[in-house]
């Protein structure tokens, strides 16, 4: 672009998606304002607006590549701060009580605490001369032109006590990065556009997480232990160092089998996992926090691209458009892919909302397929089922998971798809089909695995 696209862009929501959007918008607008109802600058802990930040997070592969482009020096800074940076294929992955063969893939993975990574990125964006954060400011509604053809402003209100009354903020572009609780569907209906269709995949997921002082026998912090839930072993876990002194254990359970917050029951749940190493590492470790839970009832996709029209100057990103099962660690990477699409659209001028949301839909298609098809392995999952396609896909992926316990090359292929580098179709390469052909032995019994 030879000049700015506009004078002011406003990002609604100051979490990861909003931060990344503001970083890209700063290249095209004279002024960028980020609005969040919480205090966010300098905050390195989970806050009211991001309760999920207490639990295990991973920035993997394609997400790392994009963030290194937007924030040069990111990985070096993480390493200098002694935060866990490693190779995705060298983490300890378990499925059906079998460990994948480790493989150096060249795919970077950052497993620092979400709030710490978020604070780093927010600090970089807040330092940009044309970016301002409006903290502790609540979004009340969007304002539109006569006839509702264009969003022109946002009605805001400070959340701090004894502050000024509500006010209006005008801008040339608004980005909804308010997350799963976005009110945009309601406002679109009020403006005469109708609500976007929604697709839900109900999984009844809960995370329960506890922090420990790192015991001396814990594996290298860059090598998280990932116990993937399966129908045979539906309880899962993510365990590893998140900084030099702190180890995190997030236990996961689906469809009502939720990890408890009572400390003794939490440890019993950990002992029931098919991966013995996790409980052995934490049973004598010193707890830093009590266990805390977060519930994720369903993956949710809003199909904005299917509406016949949308108001100009309003775009929807991140969880506000599609909230994915966090077990697959796709959320931050998908948000990064969407903001890179935003950059491409801005290089041509003010984006067409419908064209942009169709682009977002194409980005979401593969991660949505990966996570929802995997969730359909569980009989209790409620959502649209393509029975034959899902059964064939899941049977094949299960065979690949078994092959990965013997062949590092299969681990590499699985990590490239999980890290959103390759499309799922890459897994039907003839070389991988041959690996999946040998008969698969029965999974170890849950009793024997403990």
C-alpha positions in Angstrom: 0.0 0.0 0.0 1.2 3.5 -0.8 -0.8 5.1 1.9 -3.1 4.3 4.9 -6.3 2.5 4.2 -8.1 4.7 6.8 -7.7 6.9 9.8 -8.9 4.7 12.6 -9.4 1.0 13.1 -10.9 -0.4 16.4 -10.3 -3.9 17.7 -12.9 -5.2 20.1 -11.1 -7.6 22.5 -7.5 -7.5 23.7 -6.7 -11.2 23.9 -4.5 -13.1 21.4 -6.7 -12.6 18.4 -7.2 -8.9 19.1 -3.5 -8.4 19.7 -2.5 -10.0 16.4 -5.2 -8.1 14.6 -3.9 -4.8 16.0 -0.4 -5.7 15.0 -1.5 -6.1 11.3 -3.9 -3.1 11.3 -1.1 -0.9 12.6 0.5 -1.2 9.1 -2.6 0.2 7.3 -4.4 2.7 9.7 -3.1 6.0 11.2 -4.6 5.0 14.5 -5.5 1.6 16.0 -7.5 1.3 19.2 -7.9 -2.0 21.2 -10.9 -2.1 23.6 -11.1 -4.6 26.4 -13.2 -4.7 29.6 -10.3 -5.9 31.7 -7.0 -4.3 32.6 -4.6 -6.0 30.2 -1.3 -4.0 30.0 1.4 -5.7 32.0 -1.0 -8.5 33.1 0.8 -11.9 33.1 -1.9 -14.0 34.8 -5.3 -15.3 33.8 -8.0 -12.6 34.1 -11.8 -12.6 34.1 -12.1 -12.4 30.3 -9.7 -15.3 29.7 -10.3 -18.0 32.4 -9.0 -20.6 30.0 -5.5 -19.0 30.2 -4.9 -21.0 33.4 -4.8 -24.2 31.5 -2.3 -25.9 29.1 -1.8 -24.0 25.8 0.5 -24.7 22.9 1.6 -22.5 20.0 2.7 -24.9 17.4 4.3 -25.1 13.9 2.4 -22.7 11.6 1.4 -20.4 14.4 5.0 -20.1 15.4 6.1 -19.3 11.9 3.4 -16.6 11.5 4.2 -15.0 14.9 7.9 -14.9 14.1 7.1 -13.0 11.0 4.9 -10.5 12.9 7.2 -10.3 15.9 10.8 -10.9 14.8 12.9 -12.2 17.6 10.0 -13.9 19.4 11.6 -17.4 19.7 15.0 -16.0 20.7 13.2 -13.9 23.4 11.3 -16.9 24.7 14.6 -18.8 25.0 16.3 -15.9 26.7 13.5 -15.9 29.2 14.0 -19.7 29.7 10.5 -20.4 28.5 9.9 -23.8 26.9 10.6 -23.8 23.2 11.1 -27.2 21.4 10.4 -29.4 18.5 6.7 -30.5 18.2 7.8 -34.1 17.2 10.1 -34.4 20.2 7.3 -34.0 22.7 6.1 -37.2 24.3 2.8 -38.0 22.5 0.7 -41.0 23.7 -2.4 -42.5 22.1 -4.1 -45.6 23.4 -1.3 -46.0 25.9 1.3 -46.2 23.2 4.0 -43.5 22.7 4.7 -42.1 19.3 8.3 -42.5 18.2 10.0 -39.1 18.7 11.1 -37.3 15.6 12.9 -34.0 15.0 10.5 -32.3 12.6 11.7 -28.8 12.5 8.3 -27.6 13.7 8.7 -25.2 16.6 6.4 -25.5 19.6 6.1 -22.9 22.5 4.4 -24.2 25.6 4.7 -21.3 27.9 1.7 -20.2 30.0 -0.9 -18.5 27.7 -1.0 -15.4 29.9 2.8 -15.0 29.7 2.9 -15.3 25.9 -0.1 -12.9 25.6 1.6 -10.3 27.8 4.8 -10.5 25.7 2.8 -10.0 22.4 0.6 -7.2 23.9 3.6 -5.4 25.2 5.1 -5.4 21.7 1.9 -4.1 20.1 1.3 -1.5 22.9 4.7 0.0 22.1 3.7 0.7 18.5 3.3 4.5 18.1 -0.1 4.3 16.5 -1.7 1.7 18.8 -3.7 2.6 21.9 -5.4 0.3 24.4 -8.7 1.3 26.0 -8.6 -0.9 29.2 -11.5 -1.5 31.5 -13.9 -0.5 28.9 -17.1 -2.4 28.1 -18.7 -2.8 24.6 -22.4 -2.0 24.8 -23.4 -2.2 21.1 -22.4 -1.4 17.6 -23.8 1.7 15.7 -24.7 1.7 12.0 -25.5 4.2 9.2 -29.1 4.8 8.2 -30.4 1.6 6.7 -27.7 -0.4 8.5 -25.5 -0.8 5.5 -22.3 0.1 7.4 -21.0 -0.1 11.0 -19.9 3.4 12.0 -19.2 3.3 15.7 -19.2 1.4 19.0 -21.0 2.5 22.2 -18.7 2.0 25.1 -18.7 2.3 28.9 -15.9 2.3 31.4 -16.1 -0.5 33.9 -14.1 1.2 36.7 -16.3 2.7 39.4 -16.7 6.5 39.6 -15.6 7.1 36.0 -17.2 8.9 33.0 -20.5 7.9 31.4 -20.8 5.8 28.3 -19.4 7.3 25.0 -19.2 6.6 21.3 -16.1 5.6 19.4 -16.2 6.2 15.6 -13.9 4.3 13.2 -13.3 3.2 9.6 -13.1 -0.5 10.5 -14.2 -2.6 13.4 -12.8 -6.1 14.3 -14.8 -8.3 16.5 -12.3 -10.3 18.5 -14.5 -10.6 21.6 -14.4 -14.4 21.6 -17.0 -17.1 21.9 -19.4 -14.7 23.7 -19.5 -12.3 20.8 -22.8 -10.4 20.5 -22.4 -9.8 16.7 -25.0 -12.4 15.8 -27.6 -10.5 17.9 -26.6 -7.1 16.5 -26.8 -8.4 12.9 -30.3 -9.6 13.5 -31.3 -6.3 15.0 -29.8 -4.6 11.9 -31.9 -6.7 9.6 -29.2 -9.1 8.4 -30.3 -12.2 10.3 -28.2 -14.4 12.5 -25.5 -16.6 11.0 -26.2 -20.3 11.0 -24.3 -22.2 13.8 -22.8 -25.6 13.9 -22.2 -27.2 17.3 -20.3 -30.3 18.3 -21.1 -31.0 21.9 -18.2 -32.7 23.7 -18.8 -31.8 27.4 -15.0 -31.2 27.9 -13.5 -30.0 31.2 -9.9 -29.0 32.0 -8.7 -29.1 35.6 -5.2 -27.6 36.1 -2.7 -27.4 39.0 0.7 -25.8 39.1 3.7 -27.4 40.9 7.2 -26.4 41.7 9.3 -28.3 39.1 10.5 -31.5 40.6 14.1 -32.5 39.8 13.1 -35.6 37.8 10.7 -33.8 35.4 11.5 -34.2 31.7 13.0 -31.3 29.7 10.5 -28.5 29.7 10.3 -28.4 25.9 9.1 -32.0 25.9 5.6 -31.9 27.2 3.8 -35.2 27.9 0.6 -35.2 25.9 -1.8 -38.0 26.7 -4.5 -37.9 23.9 -8.0 -39.0 24.9 -9.4 -41.9 23.0 -12.6 -44.1 23.3 -10.5 -46.7 25.0 -8.8 -44.2 27.3 -11.1 -41.2 27.5 -9.1 -39.4 30.2 -6.3 -37.1 28.9 -3.6 -34.8 30.2 -1.0 -32.3 29.3 2.1 -32.1 31.5 5.4 -30.2 31.5 7.4 -27.2 32.5 6.0 -23.8 31.6 8.9 -21.8 33.0 12.2 -22.9 34.8 10.5 -23.2 38.2 6.9 -24.2 37.4 5.4 -27.4 36.1 1.8 -27.5 34.8 -0.6 -30.5 34.8 -3.9 -30.1 33.0 -6.2 -33.1 33.2 -9.0 -33.5 30.7 -12.3 -35.4 30.7 -15.1 -35.6 28.2 -18.9 -36.0 28.4 -19.2 -35.4 32.1 -16.2 -37.4 33.3 -14.6 -34.2 34.5 -11.4 -34.0 36.5 -12.1 -33.0 40.1 -10.8 -29.9 41.9 -10.4 -31.7 45.2 -6.6 -32.2 45.5 -6.8 -35.9 46.5 -9.4 -36.7 43.8 -7.3 -34.8 41.3 -4.3 -37.0 42.0 -6.5 -40.2 41.8 -7.6 -39.0 38.4 -4.0 -38.5 37.3 -3.2 -42.0 38.6 -5.9 -43.4 36.4 -4.2 -42.2 33.2 -2.6 -44.8 30.9 0.7 -42.8 31.1 2.2 -43.6 34.5 5.0 -41.0 34.2 2.6 -38.1 34.8 1.4 -39.2 38.2 4.9 -40.4 39.2 6.3 -36.9 38.6 3.6 -35.0 40.5 2.8 -37.3 43.4 5.7 -35.9 45.5 5.9 -32.5 43.9 5.1 -29.3 45.8 1.8 -27.7 44.7 1.8 -24.0 44.0 -2.0 -23.7 43.3 -5.2 -25.5 44.1 -6.7 -27.3 41.1 -9.0 -25.1 39.1 -11.5 -26.1 36.4 -12.7 -24.7 33.1 -15.6 -26.2 31.1 -15.9 -26.2 27.3 -19.4 -27.6 26.4 -19.1 -27.6 22.6 -17.1 -26.5 19.6 -19.0 -23.8 17.9 -18.8 -22.5 14.3 -20.7 -19.4 13.1 -21.3 -19.4 9.4 -21.0 -15.7 8.5 -19.9 -16.6 5.0 -23.4 -18.1 4.3 -25.3 -14.9 4.9 -26.4 -13.2 1.7 -24.9 -9.9 2.9 -23.0 -8.3 5.7 -22.6 -4.6 6.8 -19.5 -2.9 5.6 -16.6 -2.2 7.9 -17.2 -5.1 10.4 -15.1 -8.3 10.4 -15.2 -11.2 12.8 -12.0 -13.1 13.9 -10.9 -15.9 16.2 -13.3 -17.6 18.6 -16.0 -15.1 17.7 -16.2 -16.9 14.4 -15.2 -20.4 15.4 -14.4 -21.8 18.8 -12.5 -25.1 18.5 -12.0 -28.0 20.9 -8.9 -26.8 22.9 -7.5 -30.3 23.1 -6.2 -29.9 19.6 -4.2 -26.7 20.4 -5.4 -25.0 17.2 -7.0 -21.7 18.4 -3.9 -19.4 18.5 -2.6 -20.7 15.2 -6.0 -20.3 13.5 -6.2 -16.7 14.8 -2.7 -16.1 13.4 -3.7 -17.5 10.0 -6.8 -15.3 9.9 -4.9 -12.1 10.6 -2.5 -12.9 7.8 -5.5 -13.2 5.5 -6.6 -9.8 6.9 -3.3 -8.4 5.9 -3.7 -9.7 2.3 -7.2 -8.1 2.1 -6.0 -4.8 3.5 -3.2 -4.7 0.9 -6.1 -4.2 -1.6 -7.9 -1.6 0.4 -10.8 -1.8 2.9 -11.9 -5.4 3.0 -15.2 -6.6 1.7 -16.8 -8.3 4.8 -18.4 -11.1 2.9 -15.3 -11.9 0.9 -13.2 -11.8 4.0 -15.5 -14.1 6.0 -15.5 -16.5 3.1 -11.7 -16.5 3.4 -12.0 -17.1 7.2 -14.3 -20.0 6.5 -11.7 -21.6 4.2 -9.0 -21.2 6.9 -11.3 -22.8 9.5 -12.3 -25.8 7.3 -9.3 -28.0 8.0 -8.9 -27.4 11.7 -12.7 -27.8 12.1 -12.5 -31.1 10.2 -9.6 -32.4 12.2 -11.1 -31.6 15.6 -14.7 -32.6 15.0 -13.9 -35.8 13.1 -11.7 -36.8 16.1 -14.5 -35.9 18.5 -16.9 -38.2 16.7 -14.8 -41.1 17.8 -16.8 -40.8 21.1 -20.3 -42.2 20.9 -21.6 -39.5 23.3 -20.6 -36.6 21.1 -23.6 -34.7 19.8 -23.3 -33.0 16.4 -23.7 -33.5 12.7 -22.4 -37.0 11.8 -21.4 -38.2 8.4 -21.3 -41.8 9.7 -19.4 -43.6 7.0 -16.9 -40.8 6.3 -16.2 -40.3 10.0 -15.8 -44.0 10.7 -13.4 -44.5 7.8 -11.4 -41.5 8.7 -11.1 -42.4 12.4 -10.3 -46.0 11.7 -7.5 -44.9 9.4 -6.1 -42.3 11.8 -6.2 -44.8 14.7 -4.0 -47.1 12.5 -1.7 -44.2 11.8 -1.4 -43.5 15.5 -0.4 -47.1 16.0 2.1 -46.9 13.1 3.6 -43.7 14.8 4.5 -45.8 17.8 6.9 -47.7 15.6 7.8 -45.3 12.8 9.2 -41.8 13.4 8.3 -40.9 9.8 4.6 -41.3 10.6 5.0 -39.1 13.7 6.5 -36.4 11.4 3.4 -36.6 9.1 0.9 -36.5 12.0 2.7 -33.5 13.5 2.7 -31.6 10.2 -1.1 -32.0 10.0 -1.7 -31.3 13.7 0.5 -28.1 13.4 -1.6 -27.0 10.4 1.4 -27.0 8.1 -0.1 -29.7 5.8 -3.8 -30.5 5.0 -5.4 -33.7 6.3 -5.3 -35.1 2.8 -1.5 -35.4 3.2 -2.1 -38.4 5.5 -3.3 -40.5 2.6 0.0 -40.4 0.8 0.8 -44.0 -0.5 3.9 -44.2 1.8 1.6 -43.6 4.9 -1.1 -45.9 3.5 1.5 -48.8 3.5 2.4 -48.0 7.1 -1.2 -48.2 8.2 -1.9 -51.6 6.4 -0.4 -54.1 8.9 -3.0 -55.5 11.3 -3.3 -53.4 14.5 -3.0 -55.3 17.8 -5.6 -54.7 20.4 -5.1 -51.7 22.7 -3.8 -52.4 26.2 -6.6 -52.8 28.7 -7.1 -49.8 30.9 -6.5 -52.0 33.9 -3.2 -53.2 32.5 -2.1 -49.7 31.6 -2.3 -48.3 35.1 
